[in-house]
C-alpha cells in the first residue's frame, strides 16, 4: 500500500535519513522504533509531504507521490497526528475537529466520522467548546488523533502518541490505536514506548542514525535479545 524506496533526507549538510526503504501493507500496524535523533520523525514528515527528499521515492498503491503536496496527500488518504500533538490551542475542540475535515464536502460522511471520533474519545465530546490549549496532555493527544481521523485516512501516521502521557492515558491511546486499525485504517506508528508498540505491531523496523538496521514481526522483535537490551530495558 505504502512503499518508501531508498529515501534520503538532508537538513543542509546534515543527513537525517540515509537510503531508507520500508513497506506498509493495507490493514497493518507497522511501527518504527529507534533512539532520539534516529530519523523517525523525519520519516513521518516526509511521508506526510512536509519534508522534501534528497533521494528516493514514496509510492502509494504503486503511484509515485514523492512530489505531491501535503494537502494532496491528505486527499489521497494519508493523515498525520504529529509529534507534540500540534493542535490549535486557541481553537475549541470542535474547531480543531473541523480543521481535520477541511477540504471535505461530504456532509453526511463528516457527520459519520465525527460520531466515530466521539465513540472513540467520549471525553472529547464532553469538551467541544473548550479551548484545545486548556486541555490536559492526554486529552490533547486524543484530540490530535481525532482531528487526523476527520480526514477519513486510509493510512494514519502517528508520531509519538504516548509522549509525556500518564500511564492510564498511554493504555487508553494504545487501545484506541488497535480499535482504529480493526475498523480498517492502516497505521504507521513511531513510538518511544517500544514494548507497547511492538506488542501492537504486525511488523516493525529499527531505525538507527537514519538507516534501517533490523526488521521483523512485532513478536520477533520482542523476543530478539539485542532489541530487548537496546530498547526494552532487558539485559
Helices and strands as residue ranges (DSSP letters): E 2-11, E 14-24, E 29-33, H 40-48, E 55-60, E 63-64, H 70-76, E 78-81, H 93-100, H 107-120, H 122-125, G 132-134, H 137-149, E 155-159, H 167-182, E 186-190, H 194-200, E 203-208, E 211-217, H 218-223, H 225-231
